[in-house]
Amino acid sequence: MGPTISVRGCGTVKYFLKKADLRSVLSACEEEFGAKIQQQVIVNTKQMTVPATIVVFERVKPDRIRGYKKWLGKIGEAAESHPGFLGRELLKPIKGLQDDWVIIIRFDSEENLNLWLSSPIHKVLMEEAESFLERVQYKKIGRGFEDWLAHARGIKNSALPPQWKMAMLIILALYPIIMLISIWILPLMENWKSAMSLFVSSLISVSVLTWVAMPIVTRVFSFWLSGGEEVKTKTTIIGASIVVLLYLMAILLFASL
């Protein structure tokens, strides 16, 4: 689909450059309306993009750690030079909790992320890593509440965290937000009608949850959110226990205020 052309006379008629000859269209319109037509061609050169994040879980052979670390530097430099790269984080294995090296990669759009994953340099480097990697797994991090929507549409795959884990993390992130709003924000709206104050507090809580709290929480608990069968029972229990412990700490903290 080409740029849109608007021809104004008795109304607005839209054509696409690939579907009609511009000169003949303008001539026909001038004859029909009996007046010289002014043309304006508007081309949208900037497209809105939404940042995309992928988490890479890599199980490294114990005797190849040194080579793997050198390889990390190479693939990191390659990713940084790729269009749309925003940042990268590395989480080392935690003894007794997770055995994988976790790499979090962010690009300015899903298109640029997919271009990086399918790029020749990425393929070459991943082939190079085959000698010291036991397993590689990719999982895209959802934006906001899209995981809820995916479950509601019946989409089930290993890229989606189990709903009960997401529910636990949402409570963990939402409870402090609600408490802080009730302490700091609601007193400022005590003379407002309840319908308006509740709407404003809901707007604040959902915004903070979506763009601040949940990205942090999902990143911290990325080792626990995987929905695949490869997640060990021990890891599942430890993650759930940590979340419950944080519940209790949050309750005790706010109860003391």
C-alpha positions as CSV (number, residue, x, y, z in Angstrom):
1,M,0.0,0.0,0.0
2,G,1.5,3.4,-1.0
3,P,1.0,6.9,0.4
4,T,-2.5,8.2,0.6
5,I,-3.5,11.1,-1.7
6,S,-6.5,13.2,-0.7
7,V,-8.2,15.1,-3.6
8,R,-10.5,17.8,-2.3
9,G,-13.5,19.2,-4.2
10,C,-17.1,18.5,-3.2
11,G,-15.6,15.9,-0.8
12,T,-12.5,14.0,-0.1
13,V,-11.5,11.1,-2.3
14,K,-8.6,8.8,-1.3
15,Y,-6.4,6.9,-3.7
16,F,-3.2,4.9,-3.3
17,L,-0.2,5.5,-5.6
18,K,0.2,1.9,-6.4
19,K,-3.5,1.6,-7.5
20,A,-4.0,4.7,-9.7
21,D,-2.0,7.1,-11.9
22,L,-1.9,10.4,-10.0
23,R,-1.8,12.6,-13.1
24,S,-4.9,11.0,-14.7
25,V,-6.8,11.1,-11.4
26,L,-6.1,14.8,-10.9
27,S,-7.1,15.6,-14.5
28,A,-10.4,13.7,-14.2
29,C,-11.2,15.5,-10.9
30,E,-10.5,18.9,-12.4
31,E,-12.8,18.2,-15.3
32,E,-15.6,17.0,-13.0
33,F,-15.3,19.9,-10.5
34,G,-14.4,22.6,-13.0
35,A,-11.6,24.0,-10.9
36,K,-7.9,23.7,-10.4
37,I,-7.2,21.1,-7.8
38,Q,-4.6,21.7,-5.1
39,Q,-2.8,18.5,-4.2
40,Q,-1.2,17.6,-0.9
41,V,0.8,14.4,-0.5
42,I,1.3,13.3,3.1
43,V,3.7,10.5,3.8
44,N,4.0,9.1,7.3
45,T,7.8,8.7,7.7
46,K,7.6,7.8,11.4
47,Q,5.9,4.7,12.7
48,M,4.9,4.2,16.3
49,T,6.7,1.3,17.9
50,V,6.3,-0.5,21.1
51,P,9.5,-1.8,23.0
52,A,9.9,-5.6,22.9
53,T,11.8,-7.7,25.4
54,I,13.0,-11.3,25.2
55,V,14.5,-13.4,27.9
56,V,17.1,-16.0,26.9
57,F,17.7,-19.0,29.2
58,E,21.1,-20.7,28.4
59,R,22.3,-23.8,30.1
60,V,26.1,-23.8,29.9
61,K,28.3,-26.9,30.0
62,P,30.3,-26.8,33.3
63,D,33.7,-27.1,31.5
64,R,33.0,-24.4,29.0
65,I,32.2,-21.4,31.2
66,R,35.3,-19.5,30.2
67,G,34.6,-19.8,26.5
68,Y,31.0,-18.9,27.1
69,K,31.9,-15.6,28.9
70,K,34.1,-14.6,25.9
71,W,31.2,-15.4,23.6
72,L,28.9,-13.3,25.6
73,G,31.0,-10.3,24.9
74,K,30.9,-11.0,21.2
75,I,27.2,-11.4,20.9
76,G,26.6,-8.4,23.2
77,E,28.6,-6.1,20.9
78,A,26.8,-7.5,17.9
79,A,23.4,-6.9,19.5
80,E,24.3,-3.3,20.5
81,S,25.2,-2.4,16.9
82,H,21.9,-3.8,15.6
83,P,19.1,-1.2,14.8
84,G,16.7,-0.6,17.6
85,F,18.8,-2.1,20.5
86,L,17.8,-0.5,23.8
87,G,19.7,-2.6,26.5
88,R,20.8,-5.9,27.8
89,E,21.0,-7.5,31.2
90,L,22.8,-10.6,32.4
91,L,21.7,-12.7,35.4
92,K,24.2,-15.4,36.5
93,P,23.1,-18.8,37.8
94,I,22.0,-19.0,41.4
95,K,23.2,-22.1,43.1
96,G,20.3,-24.3,44.3
97,L,17.8,-22.1,42.6
98,Q,18.5,-21.9,38.8
99,D,21.2,-23.4,36.6
100,D,20.7,-21.1,33.6
101,W,22.4,-18.0,32.6
102,V,19.6,-15.5,31.9
103,I,20.0,-12.7,29.3
104,I,17.3,-10.0,29.0
105,I,17.4,-8.1,25.7
106,R,15.3,-5.1,24.8
107,F,14.6,-3.6,21.4
108,D,12.5,-0.6,20.4
109,S,10.0,-2.7,18.5
110,E,9.2,-6.4,18.0
111,E,10.1,-6.0,14.3
112,N,13.7,-5.0,15.2
113,L,13.9,-7.8,17.8
114,N,12.8,-10.4,15.2
115,L,15.3,-8.9,12.7
116,W,18.0,-9.4,15.3
117,L,17.0,-13.0,16.0
118,S,16.9,-13.8,12.3
119,S,20.1,-11.9,11.4
120,P,23.1,-13.7,9.8
121,I,25.4,-12.6,12.6
122,H,23.0,-13.9,15.3
123,K,22.8,-17.3,13.5
124,V,26.6,-17.5,13.2
125,L,27.1,-16.7,16.8
126,M,24.5,-19.2,18.0
127,E,26.1,-21.9,15.9
128,E,29.4,-21.0,17.5
129,A,27.8,-21.4,20.9
130,E,26.5,-24.9,20.2
131,S,29.8,-26.4,21.5
132,F,29.4,-25.1,25.0
133,L,25.6,-24.7,25.4
134,E,23.4,-27.6,26.6
135,R,20.2,-25.8,26.0
136,V,18.8,-22.4,24.8
137,Q,15.3,-21.2,25.4
138,Y,13.6,-17.9,24.4
139,K,10.6,-16.4,26.1
140,K,9.1,-13.0,25.2
141,I,8.0,-10.9,28.1
142,G,4.4,-9.7,27.9
143,R,3.4,-6.0,28.0
144,G,0.9,-5.0,30.7
145,F,-1.9,-7.5,30.9
146,E,-1.6,-9.2,27.5
147,D,-1.0,-12.6,29.2
148,W,-4.4,-12.4,30.7
149,L,-5.9,-11.6,27.3
150,A,-4.0,-14.5,25.7
151,H,-5.3,-17.0,28.3
152,A,-8.9,-15.6,27.8
153,R,-8.5,-16.2,24.0
154,G,-7.5,-19.8,24.8
155,I,-3.9,-19.3,23.7
156,K,-1.8,-21.9,25.6
157,N,1.9,-22.4,25.0
158,S,5.1,-22.5,27.0
159,A,5.8,-18.8,26.4
160,L,2.9,-17.9,28.7
161,P,3.5,-18.1,32.5
162,P,1.0,-20.1,34.5
163,Q,-1.9,-17.9,35.5
164,W,-1.5,-18.7,39.2
165,K,2.1,-17.4,39.1
166,M,1.0,-14.2,37.4
167,A,-1.8,-13.8,39.9
168,M,0.7,-14.1,42.8
169,L,3.0,-11.5,41.3
170,I,0.2,-9.1,40.5
171,I,-0.9,-9.2,44.1
172,L,2.7,-8.7,45.2
173,A,3.0,-5.6,43.0
174,L,-0.5,-4.3,43.4
175,Y,-0.8,-4.4,47.2
176,P,1.9,-1.9,48.0
177,I,0.6,0.4,45.3
178,I,-3.0,0.4,46.7
179,M,-1.6,0.9,50.2
180,L,0.5,3.9,49.2
181,I,-2.4,5.4,47.3
182,S,-4.6,5.1,50.3
183,I,-2.0,6.7,52.5
184,W,-0.8,9.5,50.3
185,I,-3.4,10.1,47.5
186,L,-6.8,9.4,48.9
187,P,-6.5,12.0,51.7
188,L,-6.0,14.6,49.0
189,M,-9.4,13.6,47.5
190,E,-11.4,13.3,50.7
191,N,-13.8,16.0,49.5
192,W,-14.4,14.4,46.1
193,K,-17.3,12.1,45.2
194,S,-16.4,8.5,45.8
195,A,-17.0,7.6,42.1
196,M,-14.4,10.2,41.0
197,S,-11.8,9.4,43.7
198,L,-12.0,5.7,43.0
199,F,-11.6,6.2,39.3
200,V,-8.5,8.4,39.8
201,S,-7.0,5.9,42.3
202,S,-7.7,3.0,39.9
203,L,-6.2,4.9,37.0
204,I,-3.0,5.6,39.1
205,S,-2.7,2.0,40.4
206,V,-3.2,0.4,37.0
207,S,-0.7,2.8,35.3
208,V,2.0,2.2,37.9
209,L,1.3,-1.6,37.9
210,T,1.5,-1.8,34.1
211,W,4.5,0.4,33.3
212,V,6.5,0.3,36.5
213,A,5.8,-2.5,39.0
214,M,5.1,-5.5,36.7
215,P,8.1,-5.1,34.4
216,I,10.3,-5.0,37.5
217,V,8.6,-8.0,39.2
218,T,8.5,-10.1,36.1
219,R,12.2,-9.4,35.5
220,V,13.2,-10.3,39.1
221,F,11.1,-13.5,39.0
222,S,11.9,-14.5,35.4
223,F,13.5,-17.7,36.7
224,W,10.2,-18.7,38.2
225,L,7.7,-17.6,35.6
226,S,8.5,-20.1,32.9
227,G,5.5,-22.2,32.0
228,G,7.4,-25.2,30.6
229,E,7.9,-28.6,32.2
230,E,11.6,-28.0,32.5
231,V,11.0,-25.8,35.6
232,K,12.0,-27.9,38.6
233,T,9.6,-28.5,41.4
234,K,12.2,-27.1,43.8
235,T,12.4,-23.9,41.9
236,T,8.6,-23.6,41.8
237,I,8.4,-24.1,45.6
238,I,11.2,-21.7,46.3
239,G,9.7,-19.0,44.1
240,A,6.3,-19.3,45.6
241,S,7.8,-19.2,49.1
242,I,9.7,-16.0,48.3
243,V,6.5,-14.4,47.1
244,V,4.5,-15.4,50.2
245,L,7.4,-14.2,52.4
246,L,7.2,-10.8,50.6
247,Y,3.5,-10.8,51.2
248,L,4.0,-11.1,54.9
249,M,6.8,-8.5,55.0
250,A,4.5,-6.0,53.1
251,I,1.6,-6.6,55.4
252,L,3.8,-6.1,58.6
253,L,5.3,-3.0,57.1
254,F,2.1,-1.3,56.3
255,A,0.5,-2.5,59.5
256,S,3.2,-0.6,61.4
257,L,2.5,2.7,59.7
